[in-house]
């Protein structure tokens, strides 16, 4: 069966080819994006383009199934734009912040005159079978001093990965895995693409039957285990079974550090069974609990009041301690935490109040647990009976997908005047007895309902958006904010 391409790395460079800022920072001046498809075993070609405000599409580029990388000039736009990738009918988006500089046309002419696309060769790493990928990547690592940090768990791995990246920034040449691309072949791709200059790789790992193989061939120097609980359960419905896959990453570690969340009962059970083996191989095994924060802060000279900053960011205290311990193991002892660390990840329970409308954007990802937490937060908002909730479908839920979505609708419907449901899974549910529900097949159909009618948006006191990023609701929520501001007269 064919597997879709994933863009495993977006490398931002200026006109001279020098690597630019890390993810999340503004891009200043002329330059380009180098898009590297992951290890591809499929039959699809792809289209890629820039999409600006309100979905305006700019020049479309084609990427063949044989592409190793494609160079895209930055668009002539100011502000936030989406990099839109369409593969086999599925759309993926990457949000970037563009601030064009001067002499743009001259710089772009140089970029375009260089090789715009490199085509795949049989001897190039990304065409190798899986076992060879691991082997070749291992050889490169053995000839490098780079350190590998794996971050895994059911909840909190992305925010932990990004918080550690920010903590180390400026102190080491750090490569942090892109967005939520977190599978074994993408791990290989990001190491191979950046091994020539990277000193530290912070790589998120999703549940996969390949994890024991990854742990065997590419064991980390540091393993951060955040939490085990509900999440994407298509791999295994039992958190313990998922946990066994995740802790297999430590099976071949020698002289490394394993930091784990002692407040997770399932994780505690698994670690207790493996601790002796890990220690016998010279690994340090460190447990962190939320109640450890006062002692941990005192040992590190951290202001106890910084707890409020950590919690307001959405990062669990245990995961914050994981980050600080990992930084210490990497030789970057943090005696004073930056006041703005960690920052809240965009589209993770992001609340905007515009002209009397509360807009809640949480379209980074979605699973049953995060959906329930989102609805609990929404239930505490005052909207005077004028609330609109937009829910996208949850992906990778396996055989229990319909039941999980049915339960989600039952929880959400009483909280909203209107409940908009986006995705094909909702078409399969028996929802005719709900009078406040409207179903949409995809985000484009939803857009037609939301935009173009000022009175429709002005009637709400609260609009809350939640769904997996692949549903396209991330860009919809951003466009909602822009449209509300335009209607209010804040922007043209």
The 8 nearest C-alpha neighbors of each residue, nearest first, counted from 0:
[[1, 2, 41, 40, 42, 3, 43, 39],
 [2, 0, 41, 42, 40, 3, 43, 39],
 [1, 3, 41, 40, 0, 4, 39, 42],
 [4, 2, 41, 5, 1, 86, 43, 39],
 [3, 5, 39, 36, 37, 2, 6, 86],
 [6, 4, 37, 7, 36, 3, 180, 39],
 [7, 5, 36, 37, 35, 8, 34, 4],
 [6, 8, 37, 185, 5, 36, 35, 180],
 [9, 7, 35, 6, 10, 177, 34, 189],
 [8, 10, 34, 33, 32, 11, 35, 7],
 [9, 11, 33, 32, 8, 12, 34, 18],
 [12, 10, 32, 19, 18, 31, 9, 33],
 [13, 11, 18, 19, 17, 16, 31, 30],
 [14, 12, 30, 16, 15, 17, 29, 31],
 [13, 15, 30, 16, 106, 29, 110, 12],
 [16, 14, 13, 17, 12, 30, 110, 106],
 [15, 17, 12, 13, 14, 18, 30, 31],
 [18, 16, 12, 13, 15, 19, 14, 11],
 [17, 19, 12, 11, 16, 13, 20, 10],
 [20, 18, 12, 11, 17, 13, 21, 26],
 [21, 19, 24, 22, 26, 11, 18, 25],
 [22, 20, 24, 23, 19, 11, 174, 175],
 [21, 23, 24, 20, 177, 95, 175, 25],
 [22, 24, 21, 25, 95, 96, 20, 94],
 [23, 25, 22, 21, 20, 26, 96, 95],
 [26, 24, 96, 97, 27, 23, 98, 20],
 [25, 27, 97, 98, 96, 24, 28, 20],
 [28, 26, 98, 99, 25, 100, 97, 29],
 [100, 27, 29, 99, 98, 30, 101, 26],
 [30, 28, 100, 103, 99, 14, 13, 106],
 [29, 31, 13, 14, 12, 73, 72, 28],
 [30, 32, 72, 73, 71, 12, 11, 13],
 [31, 33, 11, 71, 10, 70, 34, 12],
 [34, 32, 70, 10, 69, 9, 68, 35],
 [35, 33, 9, 69, 68, 32, 8, 70],
 [34, 36, 68, 8, 6, 67, 7, 37],
 [37, 35, 6, 5, 7, 67, 4, 34],
 [38, 36, 7, 5, 6, 39, 185, 35],
 [39, 37, 125, 184, 126, 36, 40, 188],
 [38, 40, 4, 37, 41, 36, 125, 126],
 [41, 39, 2, 1, 38, 42, 3, 4],
 [42, 40, 1, 2, 43, 39, 3, 4],
 [41, 43, 1, 64, 44, 40, 2, 3],
 [44, 42, 41, 87, 64, 45, 86, 3],
 [43, 45, 63, 64, 62, 86, 42, 46],
 [46, 44, 86, 62, 85, 61, 63, 43],
 [45, 47, 61, 85, 60, 84, 62, 59],
 [46, 48, 84, 60, 83, 59, 85, 61],
 [49, 47, 59, 83, 82, 58, 60, 57],
 [50, 48, 82, 57, 81, 83, 56, 51],
 [49, 51, 56, 81, 55, 54, 80, 57],
 [52, 50, 80, 55, 54, 81, 53, 49],
 [51, 53, 54, 55, 80, 50, 478, 79],
 [54, 52, 55, 478, 51, 50, 482, 481],
 [53, 55, 50, 52, 51, 56, 478, 474],
 [56, 54, 51, 50, 53, 52, 57, 49],
 [57, 55, 50, 54, 49, 51, 58, 48],
 [56, 58, 49, 50, 48, 59, 55, 51],
 [57, 59, 48, 60, 56, 49, 47, 74],
 [58, 60, 48, 47, 57, 46, 61, 49],
 [61, 59, 47, 46, 48, 58, 62, 71],
 [60, 62, 46, 45, 47, 63, 59, 44],
 [63, 61, 45, 46, 44, 66, 64, 60],
 [64, 62, 44, 65, 66, 45, 61, 43],
 [63, 65, 44, 66, 43, 62, 42, 45],
 [66, 64, 119, 63, 118, 67, 120, 62],
 [67, 65, 118, 119, 63, 68, 64, 117],
 [68, 66, 119, 117, 118, 35, 36, 65],
 [69, 67, 35, 34, 117, 66, 116, 33],
 [68, 70, 116, 34, 33, 115, 71, 117],
 [69, 71, 33, 115, 32, 116, 34, 31],
 [70, 72, 32, 31, 73, 33, 69, 115],
 [73, 71, 31, 30, 74, 32, 107, 70],
 [72, 74, 31, 30, 71, 75, 32, 29],
 [75, 73, 76, 72, 49, 97, 57, 99],
 [74, 76, 99, 73, 77, 103, 97, 98],
 [77, 75, 74, 78, 97, 99, 98, 51],
 [76, 78, 98, 97, 99, 79, 75, 96],
 [79, 77, 97, 96, 98, 80, 76, 95],
 [78, 80, 96, 95, 97, 94, 77, 81],
 [81, 79, 51, 95, 50, 94, 96, 78],
 [82, 80, 94, 50, 93, 49, 83, 92],
 [81, 83, 49, 93, 92, 48, 94, 50],
 [84, 82, 92, 48, 47, 81, 91, 49],
 [83, 85, 47, 91, 90, 46, 92, 86],
 [86, 84, 90, 46, 89, 45, 88, 47],
 [87, 85, 45, 89, 88, 90, 84, 44],
 [86, 88, 89, 43, 85, 45, 44, 3],
 [87, 89, 86, 85, 90, 45, 43, 84],
 [90, 88, 86, 85, 87, 91, 84, 469],
 [89, 91, 85, 84, 86, 88, 92, 83],
 [92, 90, 84, 83, 469, 85, 89, 93],
 [93, 91, 83, 82, 81, 84, 94, 90],
 [92, 94, 82, 81, 95, 83, 91, 80],
 [95, 93, 81, 80, 82, 92, 79, 96],
 [96, 94, 80, 79, 81, 97, 93, 23],
 [97, 95, 79, 25, 78, 26, 80, 98],
 [96, 98, 26, 78, 77, 25, 79, 99],
 [97, 99, 27, 77, 26, 28, 78, 100],
 [100, 98, 28, 29, 27, 97, 77, 75],
 [28, 99, 101, 29, 27, 103, 98, 102],
 [100, 102, 103, 28, 99, 29, 104, 106],
 [103, 101, 105, 104, 106, 100, 29, 107],
 [102, 104, 101, 106, 105, 29, 107, 100],
 [103, 105, 107, 106, 102, 108, 101, 29],
 [106, 104, 108, 107, 103, 102, 109, 110],
 [107, 105, 109, 103, 108, 104, 14, 102],
 [106, 108, 110, 104, 109, 105, 111, 103],
 [109, 107, 105, 111, 106, 110, 104, 112],
 [110, 108, 112, 106, 107, 111, 113, 105],
 [111, 109, 107, 113, 112, 108, 106, 14],
 [110, 112, 108, 113, 109, 107, 115, 114],
 [113, 111, 109, 110, 108, 114, 115, 107],
 [114, 112, 110, 111, 115, 109, 108, 116],
 [113, 115, 116, 112, 117, 111, 110, 70],
 [116, 114, 70, 69, 113, 111, 117, 112],
 [115, 117, 69, 114, 68, 70, 118, 66],
 [116, 118, 67, 68, 66, 119, 69, 115],
 [119, 117, 66, 67, 65, 116, 120, 68],
 [118, 120, 65, 67, 66, 117, 123, 121],
 [121, 119, 123, 122, 118, 126, 65, 67],
 [120, 122, 123, 126, 119, 127, 124, 125],
 [121, 123, 120, 124, 126, 127, 125, 119],
 [124, 122, 120, 121, 125, 126, 119, 127],
 [125, 123, 126, 127, 122, 132, 135, 121],
 [126, 124, 38, 127, 123, 37, 39, 188],
 [125, 127, 124, 121, 123, 38, 128, 122],
 [126, 128, 124, 125, 131, 132, 129, 123],
 [129, 127, 131, 130, 132, 126, 125, 124],
 [128, 130, 132, 131, 127, 133, 184, 134],
 [131, 129, 133, 132, 128, 134, 127, 212],
 [130, 132, 134, 129, 133, 128, 127, 135],
 [133, 131, 129, 135, 130, 134, 127, 136],
 [132, 134, 136, 130, 131, 135, 216, 137],
 [133, 135, 131, 137, 132, 136, 130, 138],
 [134, 136, 138, 132, 137, 133, 131, 139],
 [135, 137, 139, 133, 138, 134, 132, 187],
 [136, 138, 140, 134, 135, 139, 133, 217],
 [139, 137, 141, 135, 136, 140, 134, 142],
 [138, 140, 136, 142, 137, 141, 143, 135],
 [141, 139, 143, 137, 142, 138, 136, 145],
 [142, 140, 138, 143, 139, 137, 144, 136],
 [143, 141, 139, 140, 138, 144, 137, 145],
 [142, 144, 140, 141, 145, 139, 194, 195],
 [143, 145, 146, 198, 142, 140, 141, 199],
 [146, 144, 198, 199, 143, 197, 147, 140],
 [145, 147, 199, 220, 198, 200, 144, 148],
 [146, 148, 219, 200, 220, 199, 201, 221],
 [149, 147, 221, 201, 219, 222, 200, 220],
 [150, 148, 202, 222, 203, 201, 219, 223],
 [151, 149, 203, 223, 156, 204, 222, 202],
 [150, 152, 204, 224, 156, 203, 225, 223],
 [151, 153, 226, 225, 224, 227, 154, 156],
 [152, 154, 227, 230, 226, 228, 229, 155],
 [155, 153, 152, 226, 156, 225, 230, 227],
 [156, 154, 158, 157, 159, 225, 153, 152],
 [155, 157, 159, 151, 158, 150, 154, 152],
 [158, 156, 160, 159, 155, 161, 203, 179],
 [157, 159, 161, 155, 160, 156, 162, 314],
 [160, 158, 162, 156, 157, 161, 318, 155],
 [159, 161, 157, 163, 158, 162, 156, 164],
 [160, 162, 164, 158, 163, 159, 157, 165],
 [161, 163, 159, 165, 164, 160, 341, 158],
 [164, 162, 166, 322, 160, 165, 161, 159],
 [163, 165, 161, 167, 162, 166, 168, 160],
 [166, 164, 168, 162, 163, 167, 161, 341],
 [165, 167, 163, 164, 168, 162, 340, 326],
 [168, 166, 164, 165, 170, 163, 169, 171],
 [167, 169, 165, 170, 166, 164, 171, 173],
 [168, 170, 171, 167, 172, 166, 165, 173],
 [171, 169, 168, 167, 172, 331, 173, 166],
 [172, 170, 173, 169, 167, 168, 198, 199],
 [173, 171, 198, 197, 199, 174, 170, 196],
 [172, 174, 199, 171, 200, 197, 198, 175],
 [175, 173, 200, 201, 199, 197, 176, 172],
 [174, 176, 201, 200, 202, 164, 173, 177],
 [177, 175, 202, 201, 174, 203, 178, 180],
 [176, 178, 180, 8, 179, 175, 7, 9],
 [177, 179, 180, 176, 157, 181, 93, 175],
 [178, 180, 181, 177, 157, 203, 176, 205],
 [181, 179, 178, 177, 182, 7, 185, 176],
 [180, 182, 204, 203, 205, 179, 185, 183],
 [181, 183, 185, 184, 205, 204, 180, 186],
 [182, 184, 186, 185, 213, 187, 209, 181],
 [183, 185, 187, 186, 182, 38, 188, 37],
 [186, 184, 188, 187, 182, 183, 7, 37],
 [187, 185, 183, 184, 189, 188, 190, 182],
 [188, 186, 184, 190, 185, 189, 136, 191],
 [189, 187, 185, 191, 186, 190, 192, 184],
 [188, 190, 192, 186, 191, 187, 185, 193],
 [189, 191, 187, 193, 194, 188, 192, 186],
 [190, 192, 188, 194, 189, 193, 187, 136],
 [193, 191, 189, 190, 188, 194, 195, 8],
 [192, 194, 190, 195, 191, 197, 196, 189],
 [193, 195, 197, 190, 191, 196, 192, 139],
 [196, 194, 193, 197, 192, 191, 143, 198],
 [195, 197, 194, 193, 198, 172, 145, 173],
 [198, 196, 172, 194, 199, 193, 173, 195],
 [197, 199, 145, 172, 173, 146, 171, 196],
 [200, 198, 173, 146, 145, 197, 147, 174],
 [199, 201, 174, 147, 173, 148, 175, 202],
 [202, 200, 175, 148, 149, 174, 176, 147],
 [203, 201, 149, 176, 200, 148, 175, 150],
 [202, 204, 150, 181, 149, 151, 176, 156],
 [205, 203, 181, 151, 182, 150, 202, 149],
 [206, 204, 181, 182, 207, 151, 203, 152],
 [205, 207, 241, 245, 204, 234, 244, 208],
 [208, 206, 209, 210, 205, 234, 244, 182],
 [207, 209, 210, 244, 211, 206, 234, 212],
 [210, 208, 207, 212, 211, 213, 183, 182],
 [209, 211, 213, 212, 208, 207, 214, 244],
 [212, 210, 214, 247, 213, 209, 248, 215],
 [213, 211, 215, 209, 210, 214, 216, 217],
 [212, 214, 210, 216, 217, 215, 211, 209],
 [213, 215, 248, 218, 211, 217, 212, 216],
 [214, 216, 212, 213, 251, 217, 218, 211],
 [215, 217, 213, 214, 133, 218, 212, 137],
 [218, 216, 214, 213, 215, 137, 219, 133],
 [219, 217, 214, 252, 251, 215, 216, 248],
 [220, 218, 147, 221, 148, 149, 222, 217],
 [219, 221, 255, 147, 148, 146, 256, 222],
 [220, 222, 148, 256, 219, 255, 257, 149],
 [221, 223, 257, 149, 148, 150, 258, 219],
 [222, 224, 150, 258, 259, 257, 225, 149],
 [225, 223, 259, 151, 152, 226, 258, 150],
 [226, 224, 152, 260, 318, 223, 259, 151],
 [227, 225, 152, 263, 153, 154, 260, 224],
 [228, 226, 153, 152, 266, 265, 238, 263],
 [229, 227, 238, 153, 230, 226, 154, 265],
 [230, 228, 368, 153, 238, 367, 231, 227],
 [229, 231, 153, 366, 232, 228, 367, 368],
 [232, 230, 396, 395, 233, 366, 229, 234],
 [231, 233, 236, 396, 235, 234, 230, 397],
 [232, 234, 397, 396, 395, 235, 231, 236],
 [233, 235, 232, 207, 206, 236, 241, 231],
 [234, 236, 232, 237, 233, 241, 240, 238],
 [237, 235, 232, 238, 233, 234, 240, 241],
 [236, 238, 240, 239, 235, 241, 232, 229],
 [239, 237, 241, 240, 228, 242, 227, 236],
 [240, 238, 242, 237, 241, 265, 243, 269],
 [239, 241, 243, 242, 237, 238, 235, 244],
 [242, 240, 238, 244, 239, 243, 235, 206],
 [243, 241, 239, 245, 240, 244, 238, 246],
 [244, 242, 240, 246, 245, 241, 247, 239],
 [243, 245, 247, 241, 242, 246, 210, 211],
 [244, 246, 242, 247, 243, 248, 241, 206],
 [245, 247, 248, 243, 249, 244, 242, 250],
 [246, 248, 250, 211, 249, 244, 245, 243],
 [247, 249, 214, 246, 250, 245, 211, 218],
 [250, 248, 252, 247, 251, 246, 214, 218],
 [249, 251, 247, 248, 252, 214, 215, 277],
 [252, 250, 249, 215, 218, 253, 214, 248],
 [251, 253, 249, 218, 250, 255, 219, 254],
 [254, 252, 280, 255, 281, 282, 251, 220],
 [255, 253, 281, 282, 280, 252, 256, 283],
 [254, 256, 282, 220, 253, 221, 252, 283],
 [255, 257, 283, 221, 282, 284, 222, 258],
 [256, 258, 222, 284, 221, 223, 285, 283],
 [259, 257, 285, 223, 286, 284, 321, 224],
 [258, 260, 224, 286, 223, 261, 225, 287],
 [259, 261, 287, 262, 225, 263, 286, 226],
 [260, 262, 288, 263, 287, 286, 267, 259],
 [261, 263, 260, 288, 264, 289, 267, 287],
 [262, 264, 266, 261, 226, 265, 260, 267],
 [265, 263, 267, 266, 262, 268, 261, 227],
 [266, 264, 268, 267, 263, 227, 239, 269],
 [265, 267, 269, 263, 268, 264, 227, 270],
 [268, 266, 264, 270, 265, 269, 261, 263],
 [269, 267, 265, 266, 271, 270, 264, 272],
 [268, 270, 266, 272, 271, 267, 265, 273],
 [269, 271, 273, 267, 272, 274, 268, 266],
 [270, 272, 274, 268, 269, 273, 267, 275],
 [271, 273, 269, 270, 274, 268, 275, 276],
 [274, 272, 270, 276, 271, 275, 277, 269],
 [273, 275, 277, 271, 276, 270, 272, 278],
 [276, 274, 278, 277, 273, 279, 272, 271],
 [275, 277, 279, 274, 273, 278, 280, 250],
 [278, 276, 274, 280, 279, 275, 282, 273],
 [277, 279, 282, 281, 275, 280, 276, 274],
 [280, 278, 276, 277, 281, 275, 282, 274],
 [281, 279, 253, 278, 277, 282, 254, 276],
 [282, 280, 254, 278, 279, 253, 283, 277],
 [281, 283, 254, 255, 278, 256, 277, 280],
 [282, 284, 256, 257, 285, 255, 278, 281],
 [285, 283, 257, 258, 256, 282, 286, 278],
 [286, 284, 258, 257, 283, 259, 287, 256],
 [285, 287, 259, 261, 258, 260, 284, 288],
 [288, 286, 260, 261, 317, 259, 291, 285],
 [289, 287, 261, 291, 290, 262, 317, 260],
 [288, 290, 291, 317, 316, 292, 287, 262],
 [289, 291, 288, 292, 293, 287, 294, 317],
 [292, 290, 288, 289, 294, 293, 295, 287],
 [291, 293, 295, 290, 294, 296, 289, 316],
 [294, 292, 296, 295, 291, 297, 303, 290],
 [295, 293, 297, 296, 292, 291, 298, 290],
 [294, 296, 292, 298, 297, 293, 291, 299],
 [297, 295, 301, 293, 299, 294, 298, 292],
 [296, 298, 300, 294, 299, 295, 301, 293],
 [299, 297, 295, 296, 300, 294, 301, 293],
 [298, 300, 296, 297, 301, 334, 295, 333],
 [299, 301, 297, 298, 334, 296, 302, 335],
 [302, 300, 296, 299, 335, 297, 303, 334],
 [301, 303, 304, 305, 300, 296, 297, 306],
 [304, 302, 305, 306, 301, 296, 293, 297],
 [305, 303, 306, 302, 307, 308, 301, 309],
 [306, 304, 308, 307, 303, 302, 309, 301],
 [305, 307, 309, 304, 308, 303, 310, 316],
 [306, 308, 310, 305, 309, 311, 304, 312],
 [309, 307, 311, 305, 306, 310, 312, 340],
 [310, 308, 306, 312, 307, 311, 314, 341],
 [309, 311, 307, 312, 313, 308, 314, 306],
 [312, 310, 308, 313, 309, 307, 343, 314],
 [313, 311, 343, 310, 309, 314, 342, 341],
 [312, 314, 310, 311, 315, 343, 309, 158],
 [313, 315, 312, 310, 309, 316, 158, 318],
 [316, 314, 318, 317, 319, 313, 310, 309],
 [317, 315, 319, 318, 289, 320, 314, 309],
 [316, 318, 320, 315, 319, 289, 288, 287],
 [319, 317, 321, 315, 320, 316, 159, 225],
 [320, 318, 316, 322, 321, 317, 315, 323],
 [319, 321, 323, 317, 318, 322, 324, 316],
 [320, 322, 318, 324, 319, 323, 325, 258],
 [323, 321, 163, 325, 319, 320, 324, 326],
 [322, 324, 320, 326, 325, 321, 327, 319],
 [323, 325, 327, 321, 326, 322, 320, 328],
 [326, 324, 328, 322, 327, 323, 321, 329],
 [325, 327, 331, 329, 323, 324, 328, 332],
 [326, 328, 332, 324, 331, 330, 329, 325],
 [329, 327, 325, 330, 326, 324, 331, 256],
 [330, 328, 326, 327, 331, 325, 146, 332],
 [331, 329, 327, 328, 332, 326, 325, 333],
 [332, 330, 327, 326, 329, 333, 167, 170],
 [331, 333, 327, 330, 326, 334, 323, 328],
 [334, 332, 335, 331, 336, 323, 327, 326],
 [335, 333, 299, 300, 332, 336, 301, 298],
 [336, 334, 333, 301, 337, 300, 299, 302],
 [335, 337, 338, 333, 334, 340, 301, 166],
 [338, 336, 340, 339, 335, 166, 341, 333],
 [339, 337, 340, 336, 305, 308, 341, 335],
 [338, 340, 337, 341, 342, 308, 336, 309],
 [341, 339, 337, 342, 338, 336, 309, 308],
 [340, 342, 162, 339, 309, 312, 343, 308],
 [343, 341, 340, 312, 339, 344, 162, 309],
 [342, 344, 312, 345, 313, 341, 347, 311],
 [343, 345, 347, 342, 346, 158, 312, 349],
 [346, 344, 347, 343, 349, 363, 348, 361],
 [347, 345, 361, 360, 363, 362, 349, 348],
 [346, 348, 361, 349, 345, 344, 363, 360],
 [349, 347, 361, 360, 346, 350, 359, 373],
 [348, 350, 360, 347, 346, 359, 361, 345],
 [351, 349, 359, 358, 348, 360, 352, 357],
 [350, 352, 358, 357, 353, 359, 349, 480],
 [353, 351, 357, 356, 358, 355, 354, 350],
 [354, 352, 356, 355, 351, 357, 484, 483],
 [355, 353, 356, 487, 352, 484, 483, 357],
 [354, 356, 353, 352, 460, 357, 461, 459],
 [357, 355, 460, 353, 461, 352, 354, 358],
 [356, 358, 352, 461, 351, 460, 462, 359],
 [357, 359, 462, 351, 350, 463, 461, 352],
 [358, 360, 463, 350, 349, 464, 462, 348],
 [361, 359, 349, 464, 346, 348, 362, 476],
 [362, 360, 347, 346, 348, 465, 363, 464],
 [361, 363, 465, 466, 473, 346, 364, 468],
 [362, 364, 468, 346, 361, 347, 467, 473],
 [365, 363, 467, 468, 362, 466, 366, 361],
 [366, 364, 467, 466, 393, 369, 370, 367],
 [365, 367, 230, 369, 368, 393, 370, 231],
 [368, 366, 370, 369, 371, 230, 229, 365],
 [367, 369, 371, 370, 366, 229, 372, 230],
 [368, 370, 372, 366, 371, 367, 365, 373],
 [371, 369, 373, 367, 368, 372, 366, 365],
 [372, 370, 374, 368, 373, 369, 375, 367],
 [371, 373, 375, 369, 370, 374, 376, 368],
 [372, 374, 370, 376, 371, 375, 369, 377],
 [373, 375, 377, 371, 376, 372, 378, 370],
 [376, 374, 372, 378, 373, 377, 371, 379],
 [375, 377, 373, 374, 378, 379, 372, 380],
 [378, 376, 374, 380, 379, 375, 373, 463],
 [377, 379, 375, 376, 380, 374, 414, 381],
 [380, 378, 377, 376, 381, 375, 374, 382],
 [381, 379, 377, 378, 382, 376, 461, 357],
 [380, 382, 383, 379, 378, 461, 384, 460],
 [381, 383, 460, 385, 384, 386, 461, 380],
 [384, 382, 385, 381, 460, 386, 461, 459],
 [383, 385, 382, 386, 416, 415, 381, 460],
 [386, 384, 459, 382, 460, 383, 416, 461],
 [385, 387, 461, 415, 416, 382, 459, 460],
 [386, 388, 462, 417, 415, 418, 416, 461],
 [387, 389, 463, 418, 462, 415, 464, 419],
 [390, 388, 419, 464, 420, 418, 463, 465],
 [391, 389, 465, 420, 466, 464, 421, 419],
 [392, 390, 466, 421, 420, 422, 465, 470],
 [391, 393, 422, 466, 421, 394, 390, 424],
 [394, 392, 365, 366, 467, 466, 391, 395],
 [393, 395, 396, 392, 467, 231, 366, 365],
 [396, 394, 233, 397, 231, 232, 393, 400],
 [397, 395, 233, 400, 232, 231, 394, 399],
 [396, 398, 233, 399, 395, 400, 232, 234],
 [397, 399, 400, 396, 233, 401, 402, 232],
 [400, 398, 402, 397, 401, 403, 396, 233],
 [399, 401, 396, 403, 402, 398, 397, 404],
 [402, 400, 404, 403, 399, 405, 424, 428],
 [401, 403, 405, 399, 404, 400, 406, 407],
 [404, 402, 400, 406, 401, 405, 399, 407],
 [403, 405, 407, 401, 406, 402, 408, 400],
 [406, 404, 402, 408, 407, 403, 401, 409],
 [407, 405, 409, 403, 404, 408, 402, 410],
 [406, 408, 404, 410, 405, 409, 411, 403],
 [407, 409, 411, 405, 410, 406, 412, 404],
 [410, 408, 406, 407, 411, 412, 405, 413],
 [409, 411, 407, 408, 412, 406, 413, 374],
 [412, 410, 408, 414, 409, 413, 407, 374],
 [411, 413, 414, 409, 415, 408, 410, 418],
 [414, 412, 415, 411, 410, 409, 416, 408],
 [413, 415, 412, 411, 378, 416, 377, 410],
 [416, 414, 386, 417, 387, 413, 412, 418],
 [415, 417, 386, 385, 387, 384, 435, 418],
 [416, 418, 435, 387, 415, 436, 388, 419],
 [417, 419, 436, 388, 389, 387, 435, 415],
 [418, 420, 389, 437, 438, 436, 388, 390],
 [421, 419, 438, 390, 391, 389, 439, 437],
 [420, 422, 391, 439, 441, 440, 438, 390],
 [423, 421, 440, 441, 392, 424, 391, 425],
 [422, 424, 440, 426, 425, 421, 427, 441],
 [425, 423, 426, 422, 427, 392, 401, 428],
 [426, 424, 427, 428, 423, 422, 420, 438],
 [425, 427, 423, 424, 428, 438, 422, 440],
 [428, 426, 425, 424, 429, 423, 401, 430],
 [427, 429, 425, 426, 430, 405, 401, 424],
 [430, 428, 431, 427, 432, 426, 405, 425],
 [429, 431, 432, 433, 428, 436, 425, 405],
 [430, 432, 433, 429, 434, 436, 428, 435],
 [431, 433, 430, 434, 429, 436, 435, 428],
 [434, 432, 431, 430, 435, 436, 412, 437],
 [433, 435, 436, 432, 431, 437, 417, 430],
 [434, 436, 417, 433, 418, 416, 437, 412],
 [437, 435, 418, 434, 419, 433, 417, 438],
 [436, 438, 419, 420, 418, 439, 435, 417],
 [437, 439, 420, 419, 421, 436, 440, 425],
 [440, 438, 421, 441, 445, 444, 420, 422],
 [439, 441, 422, 423, 421, 444, 438, 442],
 [442, 440, 422, 443, 421, 444, 439, 445],
 [441, 443, 445, 444, 471, 446, 472, 421],
 [444, 442, 446, 445, 441, 447, 440, 471],
 [443, 445, 447, 446, 442, 441, 439, 440],
 [444, 446, 442, 448, 443, 447, 439, 449],
 [447, 445, 443, 449, 448, 444, 450, 442],
 [446, 448, 444, 445, 449, 450, 443, 451],
 [447, 449, 445, 446, 450, 444, 451, 452],
 [450, 448, 446, 447, 445, 451, 452, 456],
 [449, 451, 452, 446, 447, 448, 453, 482],
 [450, 452, 453, 449, 447, 448, 455, 446],
 [453, 451, 455, 454, 450, 449, 456, 448],
 [454, 452, 455, 456, 457, 451, 486, 450],
 [453, 455, 457, 456, 452, 458, 451, 486],
 [454, 456, 453, 452, 457, 458, 449, 459],
 [455, 457, 458, 454, 453, 459, 449, 452],
 [456, 458, 454, 459, 455, 453, 483, 356],
 [457, 459, 456, 455, 454, 460, 385, 453],
 [460, 458, 385, 461, 457, 386, 456, 356],
 [459, 461, 356, 382, 385, 386, 357, 355],
 [462, 460, 357, 386, 356, 459, 382, 358],
 [461, 463, 387, 358, 388, 386, 359, 357],
 [464, 462, 359, 388, 358, 389, 360, 387],
 [465, 463, 389, 360, 361, 390, 359, 388],
 [466, 464, 362, 361, 390, 391, 389, 360],
 [467, 465, 391, 362, 365, 390, 364, 392],
 [466, 468, 364, 365, 469, 470, 393, 362],
 [467, 469, 363, 364, 470, 362, 471, 473],
 [468, 470, 471, 467, 91, 90, 92, 472],
 [471, 469, 468, 472, 467, 391, 442, 466],
 [472, 470, 469, 473, 442, 468, 474, 475],
 [473, 471, 475, 474, 470, 362, 476, 442],
 [472, 474, 362, 476, 475, 471, 468, 477],
 [473, 475, 477, 476, 472, 471, 478, 81],
 [476, 474, 472, 478, 473, 477, 479, 471],
 [475, 477, 479, 473, 478, 474, 472, 360],
 [478, 476, 474, 480, 479, 475, 481, 473],
 [479, 477, 481, 475, 480, 476, 53, 482],
 [478, 480, 476, 482, 477, 481, 475, 483],
 [479, 481, 477, 483, 478, 482, 484, 476],
 [480, 482, 478, 484, 479, 483, 485, 477],
 [481, 483, 485, 479, 484, 480, 478, 486],
 [484, 482, 486, 480, 485, 481, 479, 487],
 [485, 483, 487, 481, 489, 482, 486, 490],
 [484, 486, 490, 482, 488, 487, 483, 491],
 [485, 487, 483, 488, 484, 482, 453, 489],
 [488, 486, 484, 485, 489, 483, 354, 490],
 [489, 487, 485, 486, 490, 484, 491, 483],
 [488, 490, 484, 485, 487, 491, 486, 483],
 [491, 489, 485, 488, 484, 487, 481, 486],
 [490, 485, 488, 489, 486, 484, 482, 481]]
